């Protein structure tokens, strides 16, 4: 009996050790891929940019975007509480705070309902709008059966654009 317990204990120990090692190896790779994805998302909405600099303002992250040495816009990382999960968004604005586009980066909303916030037709509603134009039901169409998710994204985008003030350079 003791021998079986010892073997099982060693198997558990080495399994935990292997999983910890795998986690340490893959964590920086995953973070690098997320950063690459965020920067590619910005380039989709601000074509021709040649330099992106990550900035932190408190707990918030944003990207300062340059084209030929001039600031042309910003990529804001925004979080919203949806119906079933926290939603991570990229909001891209130009210097005048006009929204160039949004992209849902992460979400675990209800499949077939709230998950539709990731669909192009929903994200495209925000293009070329100012923060004050973001009103659900008035220019922004809610997803049927997923009003909470729709409202969460709309409010998070509106609030982030209204409150955004870049660091002085």
N, C-alpha and C positions, 0 to 999 in steps of 0.2 A: 504494500500500500504506500509506504514512504517513498519507494523508488518511482512509482507512477506520479506521485505528487511533485517530486523533485523534477522529473522530466517535463511535466506540464508547466511548472514554474519557470524552468529555463526557456521553454518555447515561448511563453508569454513575455519574459524579459527580453529575449532577442527580437521578438516581433515588435515590441514597443521601441526598442533601440533602432531598429530598421525604419519604422515609421517616423520617428523623430529625425533621423538622418535625412530621409526623403523630404520631409517638410523643410528642413534647413536648406537643402539644395534647391528646391523648387520655388520657395517664396520669393527670392530676388528675381528669378526668371519671370514669374507671374507678374510681379510689380512692373518689370520692364515692358512686358507685353501690354499691360494696361496703359502705361504712359504712351507707348507707341500708338495705341488705338485712339487715345484722347487727341494726340497731335494730328493724326490722320483725319479725325473728325473735324478739327478746326480747318485744315487745309481744304476740305470739301466745301466749306462755306466762305472762306476767304482765299480764293485762288491766287496763286502767284506769291504767297508769302515765302520769305527766304530765311526767316529767323523767328524762333519761338522761345521765349524765356519764361520759365516757371516762377511764379511769385507766391508768397504766402502773406496773408493779411489776417493775423489772429489764427483762427482755425480754418479759415477759408483759403482755397487754392484757386488761382487763376493764371492764365497764360497771356503774356503780352506778345502781340504779333506784329512783326515788322515786314515791310516790303521796301527794299532799296534804302534801308536806314530810317524810314519813317514808320511811326506806329500807325497801323491801319485798323486795329481792332483788338478784341480780347476774347478769350475762351474762359468761361466761368464753370467751375464744377459746383453743381447744386444738388442738394438732397431734399427729398420730399417724403412725407409719410403717406403712403397710399392706403388702400383698403387692406391688403394682405402683407405688405412689405415696405421696406424703405426703397425709394426709387432714386437712382443716381443719374443725373442728367449733365450733359454738356450744353451750355448756352453760349452761342457765338454772337457777339455784337460788334458793330463798327464803332468808330470814335464818337459818333453822334448818339450812341446807345440805341440804334435801330437793330433789331434782332435779325441776324443773317440766317439763323437756323438753330434748331435744337436737335439733340440726339439723345435717346435713352441709352445709357451705358449699361445699367444693371437694373433688373426688376424681377420680382417673383410674384407678380399679381396673378389673379385667377386666369388660367388659360381659357382663351375664347372670349373673355370679357375684358378685364382690366389690362391684360397683356397686350391688348390692341393699342396701348399707348406707344408701343414700339413700331407701329406700322407707319409707313411713309405718309399716308393721307392725314394722319393725326399730327405728326411732327411738322408737316409742311404748312399747316394752318398758322404757324407762328412766324413764318418768314416775312420779312420787310414790315414788321409791326413794331410800334413803340409800346412801352410798358402799359401806358394808360389805355391802349386798345385791347388789352388781354382780358376780356370779360367772357366767361362761359355763357353760351347762349346768344352772345352778340359778337359775332366774328370768329369765335372759337366754338366749334361744334363738339358737344360732349359725346362720349361713347355710350350708346344705349346699354343700360344695365351696368355701367361702370362709372357712374357720376362721381364717386369719391376719388377714383384714380384720375379721372379727367380734371377734376377740380384741384387736386393736389399738384399736378403738373402745372396747370395754368397759374395757380397762386405762387408756386415756387419760382417759376420763370419771371412772373411779373415783379415779385418782391426782390429777387436777386438783381434784376436790371435796375429797378428804382433805387436800390440801396448801394449799388456798385459805385465806388469811387477809387480809382487806381492810386497807388502810391505815387507821390510826386517824383519825377525823374529829372 
